[in-house]
Amino acid sequence: MYQYTDFDKQFVKLRAQQFRDQLERWERGELSEEQLLPLRLQNGWYIQRYAPMARIAVPYGEISSEQLRTLAHIAREYDRPDPELLAHAQATQDALQDAQPGATLPAPPLRYGYGHFTTRTNVQFNWIPLSRAADVMDLLASVSMHGIQTSGNDIRNITCDALEGIAEDGIFDTRPFAEITRQWSSLHPEFSFLPRKFKIAFNGAEEDRAAIGWYDIGLQARRAEDGSVGFTMKVGGGMGRTPIIGSVVREFLPWDQLLNYIEAVVRTYNSYGRRDNKWKARIKILVKSEGQKFIDAVEQEYKNIVELDGAPHTITQAELDRVSSHFVVPELKAAKLPSKVNPEGQLYQRWLKQNVGGHKLPGLKTVTLSFKRPGFNTGDADADTLNALAQLAEQFSAAEARLTHEQNLVLPWVHESDLPALYDAARALGLAQPNIGLLTDMIICPGGDFCSLANARSLHIGAAVTERYQDLDELFDLGPIDLHMSGCINSCGHHHSGHIGILGVDKDGKEWYQITLGGADGSTLSGPAIGGKVVGPSFTAAEVPDVIEALLTTFRELRKPGEFFIDALRRIGHDPFKQAANAARRPKADQEALAEQD
């Protein structure tokens, strides 16, 4: 893992002090709400539906046991709402529940004291008062963490494949380049007030596990015939109202020109990106509208940077070596703890198949802990769990863990001989469900339960589907299925890339849900990145689990032996699935009654 230098530590410490001063000036009335807004956003502090939300950066997903313990402390001591605020929020949720059309699913209670793992390897807290925000920033700085540029119109937290540096199909480790880019982009004066937010992802393996086609800039590791390394760069991907896959602007960009070329891309975007309409301000709209003209403009800007400016951000070999020296194999020791697991037991064997992956080093494995636990919201980890994760990382994985964009956590340095003991410990925490890549390994944003932008709640939908599909025999029979859900068109739950996508929509103040089919994130299983297609009119919350069941029943009836859901869907076409989904709607009489209510 990258270890902060004295400069890095001073940087985040001073940033925390600056934010404390800004908050104190706001509390004294010297800064207005409008003046505070961009200052708190650039430090990762939102005001959400009921309370502030803090977004903590975990660059390229790497997190230490010490950092996990600090997050546990924040969850326990700071993520605690005022009782009156919590009671008001719950009453509001209850009223919203009562207003929904038809019979609704039971809504989960509003919990606090949790960290939430997001699809962009951030950690969010939903109940920390702004009056305690400065103390939280100081705590984060003490363990080389922060919320800088996790929000606002700037370059956001940079992500990678969670298996960088350890994947069996790795081309080269892109974490050093992600770290160099993070340092370069932090508080970059030209790119702190972009037309809209800007997201960058790296993938260093043959398989795209970072979904780079869906990013503003996606960088795929490449090795040329002469052995030199560089990147294929895609620009203009994104979800939201207009899902677009990024376009290739450079087939091979030499590694040392990475920052110069990113500068050319972002500078072009900053110059020509729309600022009159936030829904059309992302770079994807500029790329789509201008096409080759955009690429030509970037090339000209890059030429100016190199020829006129002297390529000031060229990465030197010395700098790459300095940063790369942090991303080495740590000192590895087997835990050698006893285990009571039956190595031939079905549950353990299924866990080995679904949750344990290969490793580039002999004798080591990667282990994914599933944060899709019954009784918990997707991606949630309470204080006790965060502390336990820190202990697991120390015992089994050289004190390191990695967050994934599927909202799970990977232990990257596990000795094969320690798998039984790790399974015992993970099972005791409820984190050993053998469901990675299966239906219940869902991606779900917090939705309207917390987010002020959401059109509909999402957590109760995920809970209902999880409850319905607890039979492991059934899950394994269904095979790999990506189910993604967003509470609004901002697509934080990546519904566009789900084999089955669910999107919460608002109709006259009531919650409805659209179903999409056939999306893909770019992985080997899913195929090239593509957005799903809507299968018909929207459904009520109570109907969604029935619709999912109808889709899966159709798949069972029409699939070929051994065929996966996404492959069957592409072979058969959408029509049979669309018909099944619409047949799962409530009886016509009930629909007419609902229409009269609306």
Secondary structure, DSSP 4 states (H G I P E B T S, - for coil): -----HHHHHHHHHHHHHHHHHHHHHHTTSS-HHHHHHHHHTTTEEE-SSSEEEEE--GGGEEEHHHHHHHHHHHHHT----HHHHHHHHHHHHHHHHTSSSS-PPPPP---SEEEE-TTS-EEES---GGGHHHHHHHHHHTT---TTSSSSSB---EE-TTTTT-TTBSS--HHHHHHHHHHHTT-GGGSS-SS-B-EEEE-BSS--S-GGGSSEEEEEEE-TTS-EEEEEEE--B-TTS-BPPEEEEEEEEGGGHHHHHHHHHHHHHHHS--S-GGG-SHHHHHHHHTHHHHHHHHHHHHHHHHTS--TTPPPHHHHHHHHTTSSPPP-----------TT-HHHHHHHHHHEE--SSTTEEEEEEP---TTS-TTEEEHHHHHHHHHHHHHHSTTEEEE-TTS-EEEEEEEGGGHHHHHHHHHHTT---S-TTSTTS-EE--BTTT-SS-SSB-HHHHHHHHHHT--HHHHHHH----EEEESSTT-TT-GGGSSEEEEEEEETTEEEEEEEE--B-S-TTT-S-B--EE-SS-B-TTTHHHHHHHHHHHHHHHPPTT--HHHHHHHH-SHHHHHHHHHTSPPHHHHHHHHHH-
